[in-house]
Amino acid sequence: MRSPEIVCILICAACTPIQTKTPEGESVSMSEEQFSSYVEHVFRHHNSVVDESLFISPGGLDSKNDPLLNAEMKMHHACQPLNELVSLTAAGQKPDIWLEMKLADAVPECESATRNLEKLISQDKK
């Protein structure tokens, strides 16, 4: 494939709706603007839960079986592409196409993992 053909494909792909899922697993199509707002919403929610998680401590000596710690680790893993995107953007760099493609799956997974940890934190406070 020649270079102009690749550019045309990328430009056309940028105009198409973004296919992603809700945290509950339902397929959804969003415009770039809608997806960008969704990404920002999930990132802000994730940050607030990360801040809240700083005040929790593992339950006992067996931290491998601590549901809060496990949920926090799952959230950290699920949100890694989102955090990478924000770090690159803050540094004035543009993310590569592979990272951008990961976001359609990573953002709903991050939101789901964040909600799960948030729920466990609220239960732990009771």
N, CA, C and O of each residue as an XYZ file, in Angstrom:
504
protein
N       0.842     -1.173      0.000
C       0.000      0.000      0.000
C       0.890      1.241      0.000
O       1.854      1.319      0.762
N       0.575      2.177     -0.828
C       1.366      3.406     -0.919
C       0.995      4.364      0.211
O      -0.080      4.260      0.802
N       1.875      5.270      0.492
C       1.686      6.220      1.578
C       0.411      7.064      1.455
O      -0.292      7.216      2.454
N       0.071      7.626      0.271
C      -1.168      8.412      0.181
C      -2.410      7.589      0.508
O      -3.375      8.113      1.064
N      -2.389      6.286      0.160
C      -3.533      5.431      0.476
C      -3.680      5.255      1.986
O      -4.793      5.241      2.512
N      -2.572      5.123      2.663
C      -2.603      4.972      4.126
C      -3.154      6.245      4.755
O      -3.981      6.176      5.664
N      -2.703      7.409      4.283
C      -3.189      8.680      4.816
C      -4.689      8.794      4.611
O      -5.410      9.212      5.517
N      -5.169      8.422      3.416
C      -6.602      8.479      3.126
C      -7.389      7.575      4.066
O      -8.441      7.965      4.574
N      -6.879      6.366      4.297
C      -7.542      5.424      5.205
C      -7.604      5.997      6.609
O      -8.643      5.911      7.264
N      -6.509      6.581      7.084
C      -6.477      7.150      8.435
C      -7.422      8.344      8.553
O      -8.084      8.515      9.576
N      -7.483      9.164      7.515
C      -8.385     10.316      7.556
C      -9.829      9.842      7.582
O     -10.641     10.365      8.344
N     -10.152      8.861      6.761
C     -11.519      8.330      6.737
C     -11.867      7.662      8.060
O     -12.990      7.775      8.550
N     -10.885      6.962      8.631
C     -11.130      6.299      9.916
C     -11.402      7.324     11.010
O     -12.194      7.068     11.918
N     -10.750      8.485     10.930
C     -10.955      9.517     11.939
C     -12.360     10.107     11.861
O     -12.861     10.652     12.844
N     -12.993      9.999     10.700
C     -14.341     10.553     10.516
C     -15.433      9.581     10.949
O     -16.583      9.978     11.134
N     -15.082      8.337     11.107
C     -16.091      7.339     11.446
C     -16.354      7.350     12.942
O     -15.484      7.726     13.727
N     -17.539      6.943     13.334
C     -17.843      6.876     14.770
C     -16.928      5.864     15.479
O     -16.439      4.912     14.871
N     -16.721      6.090     16.734
C     -15.898      5.194     17.543
C     -16.808      4.130     18.143
O     -17.793      4.442     18.813
N     -16.465      2.878     17.895
C     -17.225      1.755     18.429
C     -16.600      1.360     19.758
O     -15.419      1.016     19.819
N     -17.379      1.410     20.801
C     -16.894      1.055     22.127
C     -18.012      0.349     22.869
O     -19.017     -0.034     22.271
N     -17.840      0.179     24.158
C     -18.855     -0.487     24.978
C     -19.096      0.332     26.236
O     -18.262      1.134     26.655
N     -20.247      0.106     26.814
C     -20.508      0.678     28.124
C     -19.794     -0.201     29.151
O     -19.380     -1.310     28.814
N     -19.639      0.256     30.382
C     -19.037     -0.600     31.407
C     -19.817     -1.898     31.629
O     -19.270     -2.884     32.125
N     -21.094     -1.887     31.258
C     -21.927     -3.092     31.406
C     -21.769     -4.041     30.217
O     -22.333     -5.135     30.223
N     -21.009     -3.634     29.199
C     -20.723     -4.498     28.060
C     -21.586     -4.291     26.830
O     -21.445     -5.028     25.854
N     -22.478     -3.306     26.851
C     -23.328     -3.036     25.691
C     -22.540     -2.246     24.643
O     -21.832     -1.297     24.979
N     -22.666     -2.642     23.377
C     -21.995     -1.914     22.293
C     -22.624     -0.544     22.124
O     -23.838     -0.377     22.244
N     -21.776      0.432     21.843
C     -22.247      1.803     21.648
C     -21.326      2.483     20.634
O     -20.136      2.178     20.552
N     -21.890      3.394     19.879
C     -21.144      4.162     18.898
C     -21.139      5.625     19.341
O     -22.184      6.171     19.694
N     -19.978      6.254     19.323
C     -19.843      7.650     19.750
C     -19.083      8.440     18.704
O     -18.222      7.909     18.002
N     -19.414      9.713     18.615
C     -18.612     10.612     17.783
C     -17.287     10.843     18.507
O     -17.152     10.519     19.687
N     -16.317     11.402     17.799
C     -15.030     11.704     18.449
C     -15.225     12.639     19.635
O     -14.589     12.470     20.675
N     -16.101     13.622     19.477
C     -16.362     14.589     20.548
C     -16.991     13.899     21.766
O     -16.594     14.155     22.903
N     -17.965     13.030     21.523
C     -18.604     12.299     22.619
C     -17.596     11.401     23.327
O     -17.569     11.331     24.556
N     -16.770     10.716     22.543
C     -15.784      9.811     23.132
C     -14.755     10.599     23.934
O     -14.345     10.168     25.012
N     -14.344     11.732     23.423
C     -13.391     12.580     24.138
C     -13.966     13.019     25.490
O     -13.257     13.014     26.496
N     -15.234     13.396     25.513
C     -15.896     13.778     26.770
C     -15.986     12.596     27.714
O     -15.781     12.735     28.920
N     -16.291     11.436     27.162
C     -16.372     10.204     27.964
C     -15.017      9.880     28.583
O     -14.936      9.537     29.763
N     -13.952      9.988     27.788
C     -12.604      9.726     28.283
C     -12.279     10.671     29.438
O     -11.749     10.243     30.463
N     -12.597     11.950     29.274
C     -12.326     12.927     30.339
C     -13.126     12.608     31.596
O     -12.598     12.686     32.705
N     -14.398     12.248     31.429
C     -15.246     11.893     32.572
C     -14.665     10.699     33.330
O     -14.562     10.727     34.557
N     -14.288      9.656     32.597
C     -13.739      8.454     33.238
C     -12.424      8.784     33.938
O     -12.180      8.314     35.049
N     -11.580      9.584     33.303
C     -10.305      9.944     33.919
C     -10.516     10.711     35.228
O      -9.845     10.433     36.222
N     -11.426     11.657     35.233
C     -11.687     12.439     36.457
C     -12.256     11.543     37.568
O     -11.866     11.657     38.730
N     -13.176     10.657     37.195
C     -13.749      9.737     38.181
C     -12.655      8.813     38.721
O     -12.564      8.595     39.930
N     -11.837      8.276     37.834
C     -10.728      7.402     38.219
C      -9.801      8.120     39.206
O      -9.401      7.546     40.219
N      -9.465      9.376     38.904
C      -8.584     10.128     39.805
C      -9.200     10.333     41.180
O      -8.503     10.245     42.191
N     -10.490     10.603     41.227
C     -11.126     10.808     42.535
C     -11.127      9.518     43.347
O     -10.957      9.555     44.566
N     -11.313      8.388     42.689
C     -11.282      7.102     43.408
C      -9.854      6.764     43.825
O      -9.641      6.212     44.904
N      -8.877      7.088     42.983
C      -7.474      6.879     43.366
C      -7.166      7.703     44.614
O      -6.534      7.205     45.546
N      -7.608      8.961     44.636
C      -7.397      9.811     45.817
C      -8.040      9.195     47.053
O      -7.450      9.185     48.133
N      -9.241      8.689     46.883
C      -9.954      8.076     48.006
C      -9.259      6.790     48.470
O      -9.259      6.478     49.661
N      -8.677      6.057     47.541
C      -8.031      4.787     47.885
C      -6.749      4.991     48.685
O      -6.246      4.050     49.298
N      -6.225      6.195     48.684
C      -5.023      6.474     49.467
C      -5.276      6.335     50.964
O      -4.343      6.162     51.749
N      -6.553      6.412     51.350
C      -6.905      6.364     52.756
C      -7.386      4.992     53.215
O      -7.889      4.849     54.329
N      -7.233      3.980     52.357
C      -7.596      2.618     52.759
C      -6.315      1.833     52.995
O      -5.260      2.148     52.446
N      -6.430      0.829     53.806
C      -5.264     -0.017     54.053
C      -5.658     -1.474     53.847
O      -6.810     -1.850     54.066
N      -4.694     -2.294     53.424
C      -4.988     -3.711     53.228
C      -5.512     -4.344     54.507
O      -5.107     -3.982     55.612
N      -6.412     -5.287     54.336
C      -7.038     -5.943     55.478
C      -6.215     -7.080     56.033
O      -6.376     -8.225     55.610
N      -5.355     -6.792     56.952
C      -4.598     -7.842     57.624
C      -3.301     -8.188     56.910
O      -2.839     -7.483     56.012
N      -2.732     -9.315     57.355
C      -1.440     -9.735     56.834
C      -1.547    -10.410     55.469
O      -0.580    -10.411     54.706
N      -2.697    -10.981     55.152
C      -2.868    -11.710     53.899
C      -3.363    -10.759     52.811
O      -4.510    -10.841     52.371
N      -2.481     -9.861     52.388
C      -2.904     -8.844     51.427
C      -3.180     -9.426     50.041
O      -3.832     -8.768     49.229
N      -2.704    -10.640     49.745
C      -2.984    -11.263     48.446
C      -4.467    -11.559     48.290
O      -4.980    -11.597     47.171
N      -5.151    -11.767     49.391
C      -6.575    -12.077     49.350
C      -7.445    -10.892     49.749
O      -8.643    -11.053     49.981
N      -6.861     -9.724     49.830
C      -7.608     -8.524     50.194
C      -8.393     -8.031     48.983
O      -7.787     -7.642     47.985
N      -9.736     -8.038     49.043
C     -10.540     -7.611     47.889
C     -10.274     -6.167     47.468
O     -10.291     -5.858     46.277
N     -10.028     -5.281     48.435
C      -9.745     -3.881     48.094
C      -8.435     -3.751     47.324
O      -8.360     -3.047     46.317
N      -7.413     -4.435     47.809
C      -6.109     -4.373     47.146
C      -6.191     -4.998     45.751
O      -5.627     -4.461     44.797
N      -6.885     -6.121     45.631
C      -7.045     -6.766     44.325
C      -7.806     -5.869     43.357
O      -7.442     -5.761     42.185
N      -8.863     -5.226     43.847
C      -9.648     -4.320     42.996
C      -8.812     -3.114     42.579
O      -8.916     -2.638     41.448
N      -7.993     -2.630     43.490
C      -7.128     -1.498     43.169
C      -6.111     -1.884     42.091
O      -5.840     -1.096     41.185
N      -5.555     -3.078     42.185
C      -4.587     -3.538     41.185
C      -5.266     -3.732     39.821
O      -4.692     -3.395     38.785
N      -6.486     -4.277     39.829
C      -7.222     -4.447     38.571
C      -7.512     -3.088     37.937
O      -7.397     -2.927     36.722
N      -7.886     -2.116     38.762
C      -8.159     -0.782     38.257
C      -6.884     -0.167     37.669
O      -6.911      0.430     36.592
N      -5.791     -0.319     38.376
C      -4.521      0.232     37.893
C      -4.186     -0.350     36.518
O      -3.790      0.386     35.615
N      -4.340     -1.647     36.357
C      -4.041     -2.306     35.089
C      -5.013     -1.851     33.989
O      -4.593     -1.538     32.875
N      -6.306     -1.819     34.309
C      -7.323     -1.451     33.317
C      -7.176     -0.003     32.866
O      -7.465      0.317     31.713
N      -6.734      0.866     33.752
C      -6.666      2.302     33.453
C      -5.306      2.740     32.914
O      -5.115      3.919     32.614
N      -4.374      1.823     32.788
C      -3.027      2.165     32.333
C      -3.024      2.876     30.979
O      -2.335      3.887     30.846
N      -3.766      2.395     29.956
C      -3.749      3.137     28.680
C      -4.303      4.560     28.802
O      -3.798      5.480     28.159
N      -5.316      4.735     29.608
C      -5.893      6.061     29.822
C      -4.887      6.976     30.509
O      -4.723      8.131     30.116
N      -4.220      6.464     31.527
C      -3.215      7.261     32.234
C      -2.031      7.595     31.313
O      -1.460      8.682     31.395
N      -1.674      6.652     30.440
C      -0.600      6.892     29.480
C      -0.985      8.012     28.512
O      -0.169      8.881     28.203
N      -2.220      7.987     28.041
C      -2.714      9.027     27.144
C      -2.633     10.399     27.810
O      -2.156     11.360     27.207
N      -3.094     10.483     29.038
C      -3.096     11.759     29.754
C      -1.662     12.243     30.001
O      -1.382     13.436     29.884
N      -0.771     11.334     30.337
C       0.633     11.710     30.555
C       1.266     12.258     29.283
O       1.960     13.274     29.312
N       1.020     11.579     28.163
C       1.562     12.058     26.887
C       0.992     13.426     26.528
O       1.724     14.323     26.112
N      -0.308     13.575     26.690
C      -0.961     14.833     26.366
C      -0.432     15.962     27.244
O      -0.196     17.069     26.760
N      -0.247     15.685     28.527
C       0.279     16.703     29.450
C       1.705     17.102     29.083
O       2.122     18.234     29.327
N       2.447     16.169     28.496
C       3.826     16.456     28.086
C       3.884     17.099     26.702
O       4.968     17.371     26.185
N       2.711     17.341     26.102
C       2.664     17.972     24.794
C       2.934     17.019     23.643
O       3.214     17.451     22.525
N       2.851     15.719     23.916
C       3.087     14.721     22.876
C       1.770     14.151     22.397
O       0.778     14.151     23.126
N       1.767     13.669     21.180
C       0.579     13.046     20.613
C       0.724     11.531     20.756
O       1.767     10.972     20.416
N      -0.319     10.866     21.259
C      -0.240      9.406     21.385
C      -0.214      8.752     20.002
O      -0.754      9.291     19.035
N       0.424      7.582     19.926
C       0.446      6.889     18.642
C      -0.909      6.238     18.372
O      -1.757      6.139     19.259
N      -1.088      5.809     17.161
C      -2.371      5.263     16.723
C      -2.740      4.011     17.516
O      -3.922      3.748     17.737
N      -1.743      3.237     17.947
C      -2.012      1.988     18.679
C      -2.612      2.284     20.045
O      -3.532      1.596     20.486
N      -2.095      3.300     20.708
C      -2.658      3.681     22.001
C      -4.083      4.202     21.811
O      -4.979      3.858     22.583
N      -4.290      5.021     20.798
C      -5.632      5.538     20.544
C      -6.622      4.411     20.260
O      -7.779      4.474     20.675
N      -6.163      3.382     19.551
C      -7.041      2.255     19.239
C      -7.372      1.444     20.490
O      -8.468      0.891     20.593
N      -6.444      1.366     21.437
C      -6.674      0.638     22.687
C      -7.761      1.295     23.536
O      -8.451      0.623     24.303
N      -7.907      2.600     23.392
C      -8.806      3.343     24.271
C     -10.261      2.916     24.156
O     -10.991      2.964     25.146
N     -10.695      2.503     22.986
C     -12.100      2.106     22.817
C     -12.460      0.949     23.749
O     -13.596      0.859     24.216
N     -11.511      0.076     24.019
C     -11.740     -1.026     24.962
C     -11.319     -0.656     26.382
O     -11.972     -1.034     27.354
N     -10.219      0.087     26.485
C      -9.636      0.367     27.800
C     -10.482      1.311     28.648
O     -10.572      1.127     29.862
N     -11.099      2.309     28.041
C     -11.844      3.299     28.830
C     -13.047      2.661     29.539
O     -13.233      2.903     30.732
N     -13.876      1.851     28.850
C     -14.979      1.202     29.581
C     -14.478      0.220     30.655
O     -15.090      0.091     31.715
N     -13.362     -0.467     30.372
C     -12.793     -1.370     31.371
C     -12.296     -0.586     32.581
O     -12.460     -1.016     33.723
N     -11.692      0.562     32.320
C     -11.232      1.431     33.406
C     -12.419      1.914     34.229
O     -12.377      1.909     35.459
N     -13.477      2.330     33.539
C     -14.654      2.807     34.263
C     -15.253      1.703     35.123
O     -15.626      1.945     36.271
N     -15.348      0.512     34.587
C     -15.907     -0.614     35.330
C     -15.047     -0.951     36.550
O     -15.570     -1.144     37.647
N     -13.733     -1.019     36.356
C     -12.821     -1.325     37.462
C     -12.851     -0.227     38.518
O     -12.768     -0.506     39.714
N     -12.970      1.017     38.076
C     -13.047      2.151     39.001
C     -14.326      2.084     39.828
O     -14.303      2.291     41.042
N     -15.426      1.798     39.170
C     -16.703      1.660     39.888
C     -16.636      0.532     40.910
O     -17.150      0.659     42.021
N     -16.005     -0.563     40.530
C     -15.891     -1.712     41.432
C     -15.094     -1.341     42.681
O     -15.509     -1.650     43.797
N     -13.962     -0.685     42.497
C     -13.165     -0.274     43.660
C     -13.930      0.732     44.505
O     -13.908      0.655     45.733
N     -14.599      1.667     43.864
C     -15.379      2.667     44.583
C     -16.447      2.006     45.454
O     -16.670      2.410     46.596
N     -17.092      1.005     44.910
C     -18.128      0.266     45.665
C     -17.503     -0.441     46.869
O     -18.055     -0.405     47.968
N     -16.350     -1.083     46.658
C     -15.690     -1.780     47.773
C     -15.229     -0.801     48.854
O     -15.310     -1.106     50.044
N     -14.753      0.357     48.449
C     -14.315      1.372     49.422
C     -15.512      1.824     50.260
O     -15.405      1.945     51.481
N     -16.653      2.075     49.607
C     -17.831      2.532     50.360
C     -18.333      1.438     51.302
O     -18.805      1.747     52.396
N     -18.244      0.181     50.907
C     -18.633     -0.927     51.786
C     -17.672     -1.065     52.954
O     -18.073     -1.394     54.070
N     -16.395     -0.809     52.682
C     -15.371     -0.932     53.724
C     -15.527      0.157     54.791
O     -15.142     -0.042     55.943
N     -16.084      1.292     54.412
C     -16.259      2.398     55.352
C     -17.396      2.136     56.334
O     -17.449      2.752     57.398
N     -18.298      1.233     55.987
C     -19.477      0.976     56.834
C     -19.123      0.180     58.050
O     -19.995     -0.122     58.865
